[in-house]
Amino acid sequence: MSDLIIVARVVSKPGHAQALVAAQVAFVAIARQQPGCLLYDLHEDEEQSGSVLFFERWRDRAAWDAHMAGAHMETFRAQTADWIGSVELLRMRQVA
């Protein structure tokens, strides 16, 4: 399989959970419209407000790279940079 799977865990800084999650929810609709996006879901931790997991499936690495370099991503980063405490990013491929 050539699809690229992205799993990203993002945790907000204290006091910014609500704003960050709202911005992330709005961003999902934009990301889902990007060429090569096969799946783009957002999940929030039930026990830690402001801790979310993005689960994404892209047609290939080039589609994800284009998404990450797009103006929509630059705008999102500028809007949310001060609200993000940590990001863990995994780039994976399905093997079974």
C-alpha positions in Angstrom: 0.0 0.0 0.0 1.3 3.4 -0.9 -1.0 5.5 1.3 0.7 7.6 4.0 -0.8 7.5 7.4 -0.3 10.4 9.8 -0.9 10.2 13.5 -0.4 13.5 15.3 -0.9 14.1 19.0 -1.3 17.8 19.9 -1.5 19.1 23.4 -2.6 22.7 24.2 -0.8 25.0 26.5 -2.7 25.6 29.8 -5.6 27.9 29.4 -5.8 27.5 25.6 -7.6 24.1 25.2 -11.0 25.5 24.1 -9.6 27.9 21.6 -7.2 25.4 20.1 -9.7 22.6 19.8 -12.2 25.0 18.2 -9.6 26.0 15.6 -8.7 22.4 15.0 -12.3 21.4 14.4 -12.7 24.2 11.9 -9.5 23.2 10.2 -10.7 19.6 9.6 -13.2 20.7 6.9 -10.4 22.5 5.1 -8.0 19.6 5.3 -10.5 17.1 4.0 -10.8 19.2 0.8 -7.1 19.0 0.0 -6.1 16.9 -3.1 -5.0 13.4 -2.0 -6.7 13.5 1.4 -8.4 10.2 1.9 -9.3 10.6 5.6 -8.8 13.4 8.1 -10.3 12.8 11.6 -9.8 14.6 14.9 -10.3 13.0 18.3 -10.1 14.6 21.8 -8.9 12.8 24.9 -11.8 12.2 27.2 -9.6 12.7 30.3 -7.4 15.6 29.1 -9.1 18.6 27.6 -6.9 20.1 24.8 -5.2 16.8 24.0 -6.2 15.7 20.6 -5.2 13.1 18.1 -5.3 13.7 14.3 -5.6 10.5 12.2 -5.0 11.2 8.6 -4.7 9.1 5.4 -3.1 10.6 2.3 -2.8 9.2 -1.2 0.9 9.5 -0.9 3.7 11.5 0.6 3.5 14.2 -2.1 -0.1 14.9 -1.3 0.7 15.3 2.4 3.7 17.5 1.7 1.5 19.8 -0.5 -1.0 20.0 2.3 1.7 20.9 4.8 3.1 23.6 2.5 -0.3 25.1 1.6 -1.5 28.6 2.5 -4.3 27.0 4.6 -1.6 25.4 6.8 0.4 28.6 7.1 -2.8 30.4 8.3 -3.6 27.7 10.8 -0.1 27.7 12.2 -0.1 31.4 12.6 -3.5 31.3 14.4 -2.6 28.5 16.8 1.1 28.7 17.4 0.8 30.4 20.8 -1.8 27.8 22.0 0.2 24.6 21.3 2.2 23.1 24.0 3.5 20.0 22.2 3.2 18.0 19.0 4.1 14.4 18.4 4.0 13.4 14.7 4.2 9.9 13.3 4.4 9.2 9.6 3.4 5.6 9.0 2.4 3.1 6.3 -0.1 0.3 6.6 1.5 -3.1 6.5 -1.5 -5.4 7.2 
